[in-house]
């Protein structure tokens, strides 16, 4: 039973609600607000000739690159942070050589910048971002409303074309398999619309009761079903089952259960390889029409980039082909666009860009997750490991920064063992609000 909140504690909790967010917190607010309403922002910014407003979050992402460099490479002299920065610069150079265009290099820099937003959460607890958590709560309901609205009304930003760095993009409504209609809501992209329903539900449910989680899971499932995004609806089902599993433990053991299933979720990295071994060359669409997209990933998306690497940059097998290769910078700004293949898996796509050194980095990430004590970070690592089995996650930026936020403790100092506190790691109930510590 919680102790009654005293008057000073009420004042402290109230002031915490209005504590200014940190730099990385503000960057996430801007990215989430922009990407969740991407269709609205793009459409009305174009009509009012305010298109540069789209890039405001990217300005804060570049500021986070500077903050990351100062905090972890210079101030803390973290060896892994220093090596990571140096390899990113090397990967940018390789990417420029691979893409062959300056626009491709600029697009690659913009692509990787949001990763530093997530990494800047190293040593910072997500629960202290009160304003961000309130925005996420709002976006959960707004995203569902947008999908429901667009399912019955043709919104003006659907099929609206816009230019970005000289390349034309369109907010499409039809899915490439079977001409299936995909509802996009305010995001103007069905994948992002479903993603925001999923990820905002995940963030919000962490401190909510089981009853709240079960009641609002229904509308979330229905909204994602309308978007026809099979990945998001499957991951939401897995997350809900995992949430019920963790809540079945008494409060003292919930945190250990969460960390255990999060570590086991890294086994998802092996799933594409296992599927390719078992079903490569198999016509899965003959079994069920809905398996055609999986068949395409097995036979093309996950394999062809390694085949093309031999023709384009054999050295890439050892160093990676650089930032932007087999990603949207290659699709939009490269003389090798004919070799572009959409790599629908975060780990395969990142391995292609960084090479075998990414495997070593992920070993450090797993060790860091094993000592992470932030339940938000552990939860999103679990969810994103399943989500990115069939999603690259680099665009829009809100997917990538959530992934790296979960990985962020890889740049932190190893924690000393300390007594476990059930109060500070309580899952499923709202603890006393505290002001952000830094």
N, C-alpha and C positions, 0 to 999 in steps of 0.2 A: 504494500500500500504506500503510495507517495505521501510525503509530508505535505501539510498545507503550505501554500505559497504565502510568504509574508509580504507586507507592503513594499519594502525595499526591493524584494525579488520581482514583484509585479512591475515596478518602475524599470528595473534592469531589463526584464523581458521585453517591455514595450519599446524601450530605446533600441534594443537589439534588432527589432523589426525594421528600423529605419537606418541601421548602420550602413554607411556607404560600402558598396562592394569593392573587393580588391580589383586590380587591373585585369586579372584573368577572369574573375567573376563578371565584370562588366563586358568583357569580350564575349563570353558565353551568352550573356543576356542579349547582346546585339546580334550574334549569329543565330541564336534560337528564334528571336523575334523576326529576323529577316527571312530565314529559311522556312519557318512555319507559315509565313504569309508571302512566300516568294512570288506567287502569281499576282497577288494584289500589289506588292511593292513594284515589281517589274512593269506591270501594266500602267499604273498611275504615275510612276516616275517617268515613264516614257511619254505619257500624254502631257505632263507638265514640264518636260525637258529637264528633269532632275535626275537623270540616269546615274551620275556620279555618286549619289547617295547609296547606291547598291554596294559600293566598295568601302563604306565607313567601317564595318566590322573588320575588314582586312587591315585597315590602318592600325587598329588595336592589336591585331594578330602580329603585325610587324613589331609593335611595341613589346609584345610578349617575347619575341625572339631576343630583343635587347635585355629584357628582364631575366629571361632564362640564362643568358650568357653571363650576366652580372652575378646573379644569385648563386648559380651552381658551378660555373666554370671559373669565375674569378674569386668571388667571396668565399665559397666553400672549397674551391680547388678540387671538385669532384672529378676523378680521373675518367670515369665513364662519360660524364657530361662533356668533358673536353674532347674525348675521342669521338663522341657522337657528333659534335659540331664539326669537327674536322672531316668526318666521313660524309656528312651532309654536303659540305662544300665540294668534296671530291665527286659525290654523286651528281651534284648540279653540273659540274664540268663534263662528266660522262654523258649526262642527259643532253647537254648542249651539242656534244659531238654526235650523239645518236639522232636527235631530232633535226639538227641542221639549220635551225632558225632561231633568231633572237626572240621572236614572239613566243616560241616554244619554251625557251629558258625563262622568260618572264612569267609565263603561265605555270611552270613547274615551281617557281618560287612562291607564287600565290597559292598553289596547291598544297605545299608542305607547311606553310606558315601556321594554319590552325592547329597543327600537331603540337606546336610550342605552347599554345593556349592551354591545352590539356596537361602538358608536362609541368607547367607553372603551378599546378596544384600540388606538387611535391611538398610534403611537410605541412599542408593546409587541409583542414577537414571541411568536407563539402557541406556539412550541416551548418556551418557558420555563415554560409551564403544565403541569408534570409530573404533578401529581395529576389534573388535568382530562383529560390524554391517557390516563392509566391508566383512568379511569372510562369514557372513550369506547371503549377497547379492550374493557372488560367489557361495555358496552352493545351492542357489535356482536354478540357471541355470545348475550347475553341476549335481544336482540330477535329473532334468528332462532329461538331455542329457544321463545320465547313464541308465535310464529306457528305453528311446527310443533305445539306442544302444543294450541293453540286450534283447529287444523285437525281434530283428532281428538277433542276434548273440549269440551263446552259449559262455558266458564268462568263463574263466578258473576256477574261484572260485566258480561257481555254482556246487553243489553236492560235494564240497571239505570238508572233515572231518578234524577236529582239536581237540586237547585235551585242557581242561581247568580244573585245579585242579584234574586231573585224570579222568574227565568225558569227553566223546566223544560227540561232536556236529557236525551237518552237515548243510551246507547251502543248504536247500532244495528248489525245484522248484515247487512241486505239493502241492496244497491245499488239506486239508483232506476231504473236502466235494466235492464229484464228480470228484476227480482227476484233478481239474481245474489248468491250468498252471498259476503261479503267477510270474510276472517279478520283479526281485529284484534290478536291476541296480548295482551301485557300492557298495551298502550296503549288498548285498548277502542275504537280508531278505526283502521280499516284504512289510511287515508292516512298517519297518523302512524306506525303500525307499519312500513310500507314505507319511510317517510322516514328512520326511525332506522337501518334496515338500510343504506340508501343512504349517509346522511351519515357514519355511524360507519365504514363501509367506506372512504369517501373519506379521512377524517381519518387512519385507521390505515395505509392503503396508501402514504401519502406517503413514509414512511421505511422501508418494507418492500421486500424483494427482488421481482423479477419473478415468481419461483417462488411466493412467498407470495401475491402478488396474483392469480395465475392459479388457484391451488389453492382459495382462499377465495371467488373470484368465483362458482364453481359453487353452493355453498350459499346465497350471497347472492341469486343469480338465482332459485333455487328458492323461497326464503322469500318474496321479493317476488311471484313468480308465484302462490303460494298466497294472498297478500293481494289478488290480482287488480288491482293498481295498475299500469296501463299506463304512466303517466307515469314512475314510479320505475324500472320495468324498462327503459324506453327510455333514460332518462338514465344509468343504470348502464352500459348497453351503449356509449353515446357516451363516457362517462368512461373505460371500460376501453380503448377504441380510442385515445383521446387519451393515456392513460397509456403505452400501448405505443409510440405515436408519439414521445413525449418521451424515453422510455428508449432509443429507437433511436439517439439522438444520443450522442456521447461526453460525459463528465461536464461538461466545460467549457462546452458549448453547450446543455445541458438547460434551464438557467434561462431563457435567452433564448427558447427554443422555447416554454416554458410561458407566459411573459409574452405572447408573440405570439398564441398561440391564445386566451388569456384576453381580450385586447383584441378579437380578432375575434368572440368569443362575444357581445359586445354587439349584434351584428347580429340576435340573437334578439329584440330589442325590436321589430323590424320585422315579424316573422313574423305576429302576429295581423292587422295591417293588410293584409298581402299576402294572407292567407287570406280576409279579408272581401272584398277586391276581386275575388278569383277565384271564390269559392264562395258568396257571400251569396245567399240564396234558393234554393240548390241542395239537393235532397234526397239528402244523402250516405248516409243510412241505406239507401236503395234499392240503393246500390252494395255496401255491407257493413254489417251490423248493428252491428258494433263502432265504426263512425264516427258513431253517433247522438250521443254525448256531444260530439264535435267539432262536429257540425252545430249542436247547441244553443248551444255557445259562440260560434260564428260568427254565428248569427242572433239570439241573445238576450243571452248573458252579456256579450259585448264591445261590443254596440251599444245596447241598450235604456237603459242608464244615461245616455247622452248625449241620448237622446230625452226621457227623464223629466226631465232637468235643465232643459229649457226650460219645463216646467210648474212645477217645484218651486223652482228658484233660478237664473234666467237669468244672474245675476251670476257664478255658479259657473264659467261658461265662461272667465272671466278670472281669478278668484281661487281656484277650486276650491270644492267644496261643504262643505269642512271635515272635520276628523277624525271618522271614524265613519260618514260617508255611504257607502252601498252597501257596507257592511262589517257585521260581526256586531253592532255597537251599534245600527245601524238595524233589523236583523232582530229584535233582542230588546227594545230600549228606545226606541221611536220611535212617534209618531203617523202616520208615513209608511211603516209596515211594508208596506202594500199595494203600494208602489212598489219594494220591495226586490228586487234582482236579484243573485244571487251572481256577482261579477266574478272569474272564474277566470284572472287574470293580475296579477302583482305590479305591473308598470309601469303598466298601465291603471288598476288600483285606486288606486295612489298618485297618479297624475296627476289622477284625479277628485277626490281629497281636497285636493290642494295646488295644482292648476291649472298653467298654463304655467311658473311659476317652477321646477317640478320638472324641466323640460327643462334649464334653466340649471344646476341642481344636478347633474344627471347628466353634464353636460359637465365640470364640475369633478371628478366622481367618475372619469370615464374618464382625465382627465389625471393624477389621483392614482394610479390603477391602473398607468399607464404608468411610474411611478417607484417603485412598491411592490417591496420586496425580500424580503418574507415569503412563502415558497412556500405556506404554509397559506392565507393570505389570497387569493393569486392562484388557487389551486386551487378554493376554495369559490366565488369569483366566477364562474369558468368553469362549475362544476356548477350553481349556483343560477340562472344566466342561462338555462340550458336547462330546469331544473326549473320555474321560475316562468312558463314560456310558458302552462301550463294550471293553475297554482296561484296563489292570491292571496298566501299566505304570512304572513298576519297572525295566524292562530290555528290551533293553539297557538303560544306565543311562541317556541319553539325554532327555528322557521323564520325568523322576522323577525330575531332576534339574530345568526343566522349570516350573513344577507344584509348587515346593517349592519357586522358584523365585517370582512367582505371590503371594504366601502366605507370603513372607518374612517380610512385615511390621507388622506382628503380634508381632514381638519382638521389635518393635520401641516404642518410647515414644509417648504418645498421642499429636497430633499436636494442637497448638493453632490456633484459627480461624484467618484467614488473608484474605485480599481482593483478590478476584479472578483475575487472570491475564490471559487474553485470549492469550497473546503472548507466555507465558511460557508453556501453555498447548495446543498450536495450533495443531490441528489434520488435516493432509492432506497437510501440506506444511513444507518445511525444515527450521527450525529456524537457527539463526546465531550459528555457531559451537562454543562451548566453551570448554576449557580444563577441564578435570576431576578434581573435587574438592577434591578428597580423596579416 
